[in-house]
Amino acid sequence: MTREDNLYASLEDGYTRIPNRLLEAMVFSNLNRAQLMICLFILRCTNGWNRDDVAISLNEIAAAYGCSVSYAAREMRTLLQMNVVRRVGFQPGKIPFYTINFFISQWDESYLDLDRLEQKIADGIFKKSELEVPGLHPGSDPQVNLELQGDSNLEFNGVSNHRCLGDTFLSLEPPEFEEGLKKGLKKYKKRSIYSEDSIEFQLSQLLLLKILEHIPGYKLPDLQKWSEEMNLLIRVDKRLEEEIREVILFAQNDSFWKNNILSVRKLRKHYDTLNGKRLSGSNSSAAKRNSRGKNDREKFEEADEYKNFYS
């Protein structure tokens, strides 16, 4: 099969049913390119698979769009706040389920002028009779060279056609909206991405609390950045959450490592070494368990203090 055949879009290869009214709303919305991509990605994974909602991680969105996880998180948070996307079935530590909000009237009007959309619908801008081009009819040669008559800078919806010829869809956004987008990103930049009940945040907080026990004047870090690094430790490095907890407690109880593991980044860097020493220490401790006295048992009870940390 040639590349031309492989990349030919045919209904026979499958299609996604999307309500026309939803497409119309997206056309006239102020969603930027990343937000539109996320919406289309969700539609492809829900309507395209005949599902009402779908579990999608920020890593998957970032990989599909080719951006950082933090940027994908910011854009997703904006869509949620604007009620364009809904999150359903959320559980701490689990990949959330998302769906598009088909009740367009509930979208934030800062991203969609509902009155303008209703007027465009009333004007019938998407009716077939108004989109037909004279001289081109069903059954015509698909290779016909259609020449646009009249002004070469003909405008549709306020956007001249020469602006639609760029390599990026962002060229469709007016300069004033791009400036507004920059301000919007600053507004949401400092907002929390990881909630306090997320496992990433809780593990980061546990590490911080243990550090503060022996370094009371330790400068408080950005727990959101720590949580993002912790997310990499869990999702990318495939470390178990309970194991991470035990490694943190081991590192902060060790006279050498507690002064060296002062961030999640360092924890991730030396994780295998720390876990190996923890496991070897556990084996030797088990061999001497019968000879331990009350004071030794109290030492192990320190870890129990954090058993309810996640409750």
N, C-alpha and C positions, 0 to 999 in steps of 0.2 A: 504494500500500500504506500502510495506516495505521500509526501508531506501535505500536499494540497488536498488530497482525499481525507487524510487523517484529521485535518483542521477545518474541514467543511462542516458548518453547523447545520445539522439535519434533525428534524423532529423525530425521525426514525430511531435516532440514538438516545432519545429521551428528552423530556421537556418538563419545565416547572410551571405549575399553575399559580399565577399571581394576579390578584384582582386589579383590574385596570385603574380603579380609583386610588389604589395604593401607589401604583406607578405614577399617576398624575400628581399625587401629593409629593412624591420624591422629586419629580421634575421641578416643581415650583417651590421646593423647600430651600432653606439656606444651609443644608447639611454640607460639610466639606467633603473632600474626596475620601479621607479615611473613614468618616462616619458612614458615607454611602457604601463603601466597600464592606464595612462590618454588617450593615443592614442586608446587603445582597448575599453576604456569606451566610448569615443566619437564615435568610429565605431559601437559599439553595439547600441548606441542611435540614430545614423543616418542611416547607411545602414541596421541595424537590424529593424528599423521602417520605412524603405523606405523613408527617408528624406534626403535632401541635407545638412541641418545644424540643430542644436538643441541648445536651450537655456539651459545652464548648469551653475550653480553657483559654486563658489569655495567651499562653504559649502558642496554641494553634492559630489564634487570630494573628499574632505577631508574625508567625511563620508564613501564613497565607498572604499577608500584606507586605512582608519584608521590612518590618519596623521593629523597634525595641518593645519589650513587654511593658515597660513603664508608659510608653506612648500609647500603646493599644489600651492599657488600663485607663488612661486619662480620657480617651475618646469614648470608651465604653461607659465610663462613669457619666460623661456628658449626655450620652444617649439615654441612660437610665433616668437621669435627673429631668430631662426634657420629655420623658414618658413616651419616647419613640420606641424604645426597647424595654421589655419587661423581664425581670429575673424571677423565676419560679422555682420552688423546691430547693431553696438554698439551705445547706447544712455546713457548719464550720468544718474546714478541712476537706470538704468534698468539692468536686467541680460543679459549679452552678448550672442550672438550666435556663436558657434564654428563649424568648419568642418576640416577634414583632407585634406591636400594639396596633391592631387593625381598626381601633376606634380613633380615627384621625382627629376627631373633634377634641380628643383629650391631649393631643400634642401641644407642647408649649408654643405659644404664638410668636415667641422671639425667634423660632426656627421655621415657622410656617404661618403665613398670613392666611388665616382661614377664610376671611371675607374675600380676599383676592382669589383664592382657590375656587370658592363657590361661584364667583363671577366668571372665571375661566370655564368652569363646567357648564354654567348657564349659557355662555357664549358658544358652546359647542366646538371649542378649539380642537378637540380630539376626534371630532366626527369625520368619518371617512370622506364625505362629500367635500369637506373643506381642506382635506389633505391631498386630494387628487391633483395631479399635475397634468395640464392639457398636453395631449400628444403621447401620453404614456398610459396604456390600457392593459388589462389582464391579457396575457398571451403574447405581449410584445416581446421583441428580442431582448433578453436580459442584458446583452452587451451594448444596448443602445447608448449612444453618447448624448446624455441629457444636458442641454445648455440652459442655464438660468437666464431668463430675460430680465431686463431692467437694471436697476442699480446693483453693482457688484458688492456694495456694502449693505445689502438688504438685511434688515434686523428682524429677529424673531425673539419675542419676549424680552426686547431691550438689549439683546446681545448680537452684535454684528457677526456675519458669517466668517469673516477673516480671523476672528478670535477663536473659532472652533477648529482651526487647522493646526493648532499646536500639538506637540508631542505629549502633552500632559493635560489631563482634564481640569487641573487647577486653573488653566488659563480661562476657564469659563467663569471663574469667580471674580467679581468686580473688586478693584483695589480697596474700596472702603470696607468690604466684607473681610478681606484678608487682614486688614488692620484690626478689625473687630475680633477676628479669630485669635490674633496674637494676644490681645487683651484678655480674651476668654481663657486662653491657656494659662496666663499668669494667675487668673482668678482661681483656677482649679489645681494649680501646681502644688500648693501646700496642703491640699485636702488629703485625707487618709485614703489609702488604697487598700491596706490590710486592716480589717476591723480588729478590735481588741479580743474578740473571741475566736479569731483565726489561729490555727496551730502555728503558723509562721511567727505571728506576733507574740504568742504565749511563750514559745521557745526562746525568742529573742529577749523577752522580758525576764525569763528565768536566768539567762546568762548575765544580764545586767544586774539583777539582784544579787547573784553570787559574787560578781566583781565588786560591788559596793560593800560587801561584807568585809573584804580585806583592803579595799581602797576607797574609803568613805568620800574622798574628794575627787573621785573619778568624774571627768566631764561627761555629762549625759549625752549620749549619741542620738542620732535620728533613728528611732525604732522602725520607721517605715523603710529606711535603707537597709537596716539589719534584716527586716522581714523579707525584703526582696532577695537578699543574699541567702537567707534561710530557705526561701522557696526554691532556689537553685540547688541547694543541698538536698532537698526532698525530691523535687521533680526531675532534675537533671542527673544528680549523682545517685538517685534511687536509694537514699538512706531512710531507714525506718524511723518514725517519729519517736517511739519509745527508746530506741537505741540512741538517738541524738540526745535525748534527755539524760540518759545515763552517762554519755560521754561528757556532756557539760558538767555534770556533778563530779565526775572523776577528775576532769581537768582543773576545776576550781578548788578541789580538795588536795591537789598535788602541789608540793612546795615549789617545784620548778615550773610546772606548766601554768599555774594560776597567774604568774607574772608575765607570761608570754601569750596566753590566749585571752586577749582583751577586746576582741571583736568577732563577729560571725565570720568575717573574711578569713581571719587567722584560724578559726575553728575549722572552717572548710579546708583550708590549705593543709593542716596537720591532722586531719580527721583520721586517716588510716593508722597513723602512728599512735594517736591517742587511743583509738579503739583497740589496737593490738595490745598496748600496755594495760588497758583496763581489763581485757579478757585474761591476759596472763596473770594479772594480779588477783583476779577472781578465782582462778584455778588454784593458785598457791594458798589463797585464803581458805578455800574449802578444805584443803588438806590439813590445815591447822585449826579447824573450827572447834574440835573437841578440847583444845588446850586454852581456849580463850576464856577470859573472865568477864565480869560484869562491865568493866570499863570498855572492853572491846565491843561488846554488844551495843553500848551507847553510841559508839562511833558509827555503827551501821544505821542506827535509828535516825541519824541526821538526814539520810536520803529519804526516809519515810515522811519527813516534814513536808516534802513537796509532792506527796502522793495526791493531795487534793488540789494541786495547783491548777489542774485542768477541769475541775468539777464546776 
